[in-house]
């Protein structure tokens, strides 16, 4: 898929691509393995959840 070991997850086609895939603004990566790229959306969800619950980034003090 990719000669240099880099893979992306295409947000348009919902599939793993090599370097010659869709434009970068339409994909996540690069990842070192195709498996990591295949789980890109899960990683995004995990990170968003962690950030949403990080007390250092809470907006609760700003809400009235």
PyMOL CGO cylinders between C-alpha atoms (Angstrom):
from pymol import cmd
from pymol.cgo import CYLINDER

trace = [
    CYLINDER, 0.00, 0.00, 0.00, 2.77, 2.42, 0.93, 0.3, 1, 1, 1, 1, 1, 1,
    CYLINDER, 2.77, 2.42, 0.93, 6.46, 1.92, 0.22, 0.3, 1, 1, 1, 1, 1, 1,
    CYLINDER, 6.46, 1.92, 0.22, 7.70, 3.98, 3.14, 0.3, 1, 1, 1, 1, 1, 1,
    CYLINDER, 7.70, 3.98, 3.14, 5.51, 2.41, 5.81, 0.3, 1, 1, 1, 1, 1, 1,
    CYLINDER, 5.51, 2.41, 5.81, 3.08, 5.29, 6.14, 0.3, 1, 1, 1, 1, 1, 1,
    CYLINDER, 3.08, 5.29, 6.14, -0.67, 4.89, 6.03, 0.3, 1, 1, 1, 1, 1, 1,
    CYLINDER, -0.67, 4.89, 6.03, -3.66, 7.24, 6.28, 0.3, 1, 1, 1, 1, 1, 1,
    CYLINDER, -3.66, 7.24, 6.28, -7.34, 6.80, 7.04, 0.3, 1, 1, 1, 1, 1, 1,
    CYLINDER, -7.34, 6.80, 7.04, -9.49, 8.45, 4.37, 0.3, 1, 1, 1, 1, 1, 1,
    CYLINDER, -9.49, 8.45, 4.37, -12.49, 10.27, 5.87, 0.3, 1, 1, 1, 1, 1, 1,
    CYLINDER, -12.49, 10.27, 5.87, -14.24, 10.34, 2.49, 0.3, 1, 1, 1, 1, 1, 1,
    CYLINDER, -14.24, 10.34, 2.49, -13.99, 6.65, 1.63, 0.3, 1, 1, 1, 1, 1, 1,
    CYLINDER, -13.99, 6.65, 1.63, -13.56, 5.26, 5.18, 0.3, 1, 1, 1, 1, 1, 1,
    CYLINDER, -13.56, 5.26, 5.18, -10.62, 3.11, 4.20, 0.3, 1, 1, 1, 1, 1, 1,
    CYLINDER, -10.62, 3.11, 4.20, -6.86, 2.90, 4.72, 0.3, 1, 1, 1, 1, 1, 1,
    CYLINDER, -6.86, 2.90, 4.72, -4.74, 4.49, 2.01, 0.3, 1, 1, 1, 1, 1, 1,
    CYLINDER, -4.74, 4.49, 2.01, -1.10, 4.80, 1.13, 0.3, 1, 1, 1, 1, 1, 1,
    CYLINDER, -1.10, 4.80, 1.13, 0.74, 8.01, 0.29, 0.3, 1, 1, 1, 1, 1, 1,
    CYLINDER, 0.74, 8.01, 0.29, -0.99, 8.36, -3.10, 0.3, 1, 1, 1, 1, 1, 1,
    CYLINDER, -0.99, 8.36, -3.10, -4.49, 8.43, -1.65, 0.3, 1, 1, 1, 1, 1, 1,
    CYLINDER, -4.49, 8.43, -1.65, -6.91, 11.30, -1.25, 0.3, 1, 1, 1, 1, 1, 1,
    CYLINDER, -6.91, 11.30, -1.25, -5.83, 14.83, -0.35, 0.3, 1, 1, 1, 1, 1, 1,
    CYLINDER, -5.83, 14.83, -0.35, -4.48, 15.31, 3.15, 0.3, 1, 1, 1, 1, 1, 1,
    CYLINDER, -4.48, 15.31, 3.15, -7.34, 17.48, 4.36, 0.3, 1, 1, 1, 1, 1, 1,
    CYLINDER, -7.34, 17.48, 4.36, -9.66, 14.50, 3.82, 0.3, 1, 1, 1, 1, 1, 1,
    CYLINDER, -9.66, 14.50, 3.82, -7.67, 11.99, 5.84, 0.3, 1, 1, 1, 1, 1, 1,
    CYLINDER, -7.67, 11.99, 5.84, -6.02, 11.25, 9.18, 0.3, 1, 1, 1, 1, 1, 1,
    CYLINDER, -6.02, 11.25, 9.18, -2.40, 10.27, 9.56, 0.3, 1, 1, 1, 1, 1, 1,
    CYLINDER, -2.40, 10.27, 9.56, 0.19, 9.29, 8.77, 0.3, 1, 1, 1, 1, 1, 1,
    CYLINDER, 0.19, 9.29, 8.77, 0.31, 6.12, 10.83, 0.3, 1, 1, 1, 1, 1, 1,
    CYLINDER, 0.31, 6.12, 10.83, 3.15, 3.60, 10.94, 0.3, 1, 1, 1, 1, 1, 1,
    CYLINDER, 3.15, 3.60, 10.94, 0.94, 0.59, 10.15, 0.3, 1, 1, 1, 1, 1, 1,
    CYLINDER, 0.94, 0.59, 10.15, -2.22, -0.08, 8.20, 0.3, 1, 1, 1, 1, 1, 1,
    CYLINDER, -2.22, -0.08, 8.20, -3.82, -1.44, 11.38, 0.3, 1, 1, 1, 1, 1, 1,
    CYLINDER, -3.82, -1.44, 11.38, -3.18, 1.83, 13.25, 0.3, 1, 1, 1, 1, 1, 1,
    CYLINDER, -3.18, 1.83, 13.25, -4.72, 3.76, 10.37, 0.3, 1, 1, 1, 1, 1, 1,
    CYLINDER, -4.72, 3.76, 10.37, -7.73, 1.45, 10.34, 0.3, 1, 1, 1, 1, 1, 1,
    CYLINDER, -7.73, 1.45, 10.34, -8.40, 2.37, 13.97, 0.3, 1, 1, 1, 1, 1, 1,
    CYLINDER, -8.40, 2.37, 13.97, -7.91, 6.12, 13.48, 0.3, 1, 1, 1, 1, 1, 1,
    CYLINDER, -7.91, 6.12, 13.48, -11.51, 7.06, 14.25, 0.3, 1, 1, 1, 1, 1, 1,
    CYLINDER, -11.51, 7.06, 14.25, -11.42, 5.05, 17.49, 0.3, 1, 1, 1, 1, 1, 1,
    CYLINDER, -11.42, 5.05, 17.49, -8.25, 6.89, 18.53, 0.3, 1, 1, 1, 1, 1, 1,
    CYLINDER, -8.25, 6.89, 18.53, -9.88, 10.24, 17.74, 0.3, 1, 1, 1, 1, 1, 1,
    CYLINDER, -9.88, 10.24, 17.74, -12.89, 9.30, 19.87, 0.3, 1, 1, 1, 1, 1, 1,
    CYLINDER, -12.89, 9.30, 19.87, -10.66, 8.23, 22.77, 0.3, 1, 1, 1, 1, 1, 1,
    CYLINDER, -10.66, 8.23, 22.77, -8.66, 11.46, 22.63, 0.3, 1, 1, 1, 1, 1, 1,
    CYLINDER, -8.66, 11.46, 22.63, -11.77, 13.62, 22.41, 0.3, 1, 1, 1, 1, 1, 1,
    CYLINDER, -11.77, 13.62, 22.41, -13.26, 11.86, 25.41, 0.3, 1, 1, 1, 1, 1, 1,
    CYLINDER, -13.26, 11.86, 25.41, -10.06, 12.37, 27.39, 0.3, 1, 1, 1, 1, 1, 1,
    CYLINDER, -10.06, 12.37, 27.39, -9.88, 16.06, 26.48, 0.3, 1, 1, 1, 1, 1, 1,
    CYLINDER, -9.88, 16.06, 26.48, -13.58, 16.59, 27.24, 0.3, 1, 1, 1, 1, 1, 1,
    CYLINDER, -13.58, 16.59, 27.24, -12.98, 15.23, 30.74, 0.3, 1, 1, 1, 1, 1, 1,
    CYLINDER, -12.98, 15.23, 30.74, -9.63, 16.89, 31.43, 0.3, 1, 1, 1, 1, 1, 1,
    CYLINDER, -9.63, 16.89, 31.43, -10.09, 19.30, 34.37, 0.3, 1, 1, 1, 1, 1, 1,
    CYLINDER, -10.09, 19.30, 34.37, -7.29, 21.51, 33.05, 0.3, 1, 1, 1, 1, 1, 1,
    CYLINDER, -7.29, 21.51, 33.05, -9.41, 22.27, 29.97, 0.3, 1, 1, 1, 1, 1, 1,
    CYLINDER, -9.41, 22.27, 29.97, -12.80, 22.57, 31.62, 0.3, 1, 1, 1, 1, 1, 1,
    CYLINDER, -12.80, 22.57, 31.62, -15.04, 25.51, 30.72, 0.3, 1, 1, 1, 1, 1, 1,
    CYLINDER, -15.04, 25.51, 30.72, -17.31, 24.88, 33.70, 0.3, 1, 1, 1, 1, 1, 1,
    CYLINDER, -17.31, 24.88, 33.70, -15.77, 27.80, 35.60, 0.3, 1, 1, 1, 1, 1, 1,
    CYLINDER, -15.77, 27.80, 35.60, -16.74, 30.10, 32.73, 0.3, 1, 1, 1, 1, 1, 1,
    CYLINDER, -16.74, 30.10, 32.73, -20.39, 29.05, 32.70, 0.3, 1, 1, 1, 1, 1, 1,
    CYLINDER, -20.39, 29.05, 32.70, -22.89, 30.98, 34.79, 0.3, 1, 1, 1, 1, 1, 1,
]
cmd.load_cgo(trace, "trace")
